[in-house]
Structures are given as C-alpha cells and as structure tokens.
Amino acid sequence: MTHDGLLLIDKESGGTSHDVVQQARRIVGQKKIGHCGTLDPDATGLLVLTLGRATRLTRFLIRAPKVYEGVVRLGITTDTYDASGEVVAEAPLDGVDDAAIQRAMSGFVGDYEQTTPPYSAKKIQGKRYYQLAREGREVPRDTKVVSVFEFSPAGPLEEGRVPFVLGCSSGTYARSLAHELGGRLGCGGHLSALRRTRVGSFRLEDAVDLQELGRAVEGGELPDEAWIPFDLIPLPFSELEVDPHQERRLLHGQTVLVREFPAEEGDWVKLVNARRQFLAVGVVVERFGERGVVVIQPKNVFRS
C-alpha cells in the first residue's frame, strides 16, 4: 500500500537526515519518501518526511520557518562550528556575562548576511563543502541573507554554556550563529547541542521516533499523532474551494477564473473541492477588476 502524506519524525543524534529517510523507507515499505529540511548528524528533533504524492510539495514545505532549542559553548572555537569538530582556539570569558550575551544575541535579530560554514552540505561543481574542507582545499566563503525572528538565552551562563531559543528562516545555520556569537563576545564559541522543535505549524511534541514508527507499522497502521494525510496537509498560502465545473477544468490542467478572491499575481493557492479533497496547487497568473477577479493556473495536479 502506498501512503500519501506527511510523517513527523523525532530524529535521534548520530545519523544524517538521509539515514532517517532510508530507515523510514524500510519500515513503511515505500520508496517514495523525502524530507523537508536537513538536520546535521549531531542535531535532534523534528524532521518532516513527505510520502508518495506529498513529495511534490517539498519545495513549499521546506521554506517554512524553523524553531530550535540548543546550547552554545563559549570560549572554545572549532573548525566545524559545532562539537564534532577539532578545537582551533580557546579563550577566557573575561567580561562575558548574561547581560553581554543577551545584547549580543539580540543583535542578530532581523535580516543579516550569514556566512556558510566550511563544513556544510552545500555543493560546488558536484562536491560538498565538507568534502573540500576535509581534503584541505579552499572552501568558498559565500554569504546569504537570512532572517532571525528570535535568538535569546533560555537560561544563565554556566560553565561556559548558554542555553538558547532560536527562531529563524529556512536555510539559517545555527552553527554559524553560535560561531559568530562567540566572535562578537570576543571569546569564540561553537554549537554544543541543537534540537529542532517546530517546522512551520508542525510541532515536535506530535512526532514519533523511528522505533515508535516501527511498532505502529507492525500493528498495521501509521501513528495517528504523527501522520498527516495528504488532503489535510497545511500549506503556507491561501486555500480555495472550487465548484464541480472548476474542478473538471483543473483536473485537465486548465485555468479557472475566481471572483472576489484576495490574492495577487504570482501568489500560490491550494485548491480543494467540496469534499475537502486536495486537487492541485495553482498560481495566480492574472488579476483584474475592482472585485478581485483572478485567473489561477494549476501547476501540480494530484487527482485525475
């Protein structure tokens, strides 16, 4: 049986996100499984898996903002910016207190240009950055603008360690934040621990680990709390219910005209029928008139 939907998995430390996907494929007995946002091997927490038709929604779901809990270790800098790397520098925490940490963390909130860590999975000419770094070759120093919604201490500084909460846009490197925080405080630092607690509207408390998934599948079903059927998948844009005539047009890949729909040209739309079946994802290709008339072109049709 092929499953279409999302599985919320609580990833353990030590394996890659791809490892989790591979194990889920074996447990569920289904090859078509992907994920919506990588976690580093040492990181734990929420990994959103896409199954069956839902794999075609990855490009929309992967852009959802993320929330993390973690620990920064100040005074010790590593080459990977996290605890798995080699120590490259140590420094005393002279003058570093809770107030200074709070000020430094708040300085990251907003949009800022972040440097990609040298030991990352980003590729250049078919090679990942971490492969170049391990070979002792020069790694490009690229930057990109990311958004940080919250970066604040979750407790006091103790033995060089600061617990924190981070809310950020997709693609933000928590390791780079920890490294740069240490730089701003003048003592260096690295990411000691990281756990993802939210991806968009999806929550870690609803997730199951792979062992729990295995037990549920052995019992003949997917775990209710961690399974989101295809028709119920929330997407980060408006939803529109179409009538039977519009449904027929959509299923043939034809545009539909909708009156008084609050959307602008270029906006994405989730299209459902009166039975709440998920029909397609479309995009507004034209808007005209004062009454908000829009033309929607289906881009991904999921039913025939």
Secondary structure, 3 states (H helix, E strand, C coil): CCCCEEEEEEECCCCCHHHHHHHHHHHHCCCCEEECCCCCCCCEEEEEEEEHHHHHHHHHHCCCCEEEEEEEEECEEECCCECCCCEEEECCCCCCCHHHHHHHHHCCCEEEEEECCCCCCCEECCEEHHHHHHCCCCCCCCEEEEEEEEEEECCCCECCEEEEEEEECCCCCHHHHHHHHHHHHCCCEEEEEEEEEEECCEEHHHCECHHHHHHHHHCCCCCHHHEEEHHHCCCCCEEEECCHHHHHHHHCCCCEEECCCCCCCCCEEEEECCCCCEEEEEEEEEEECCCCEEEEEEEEECCC
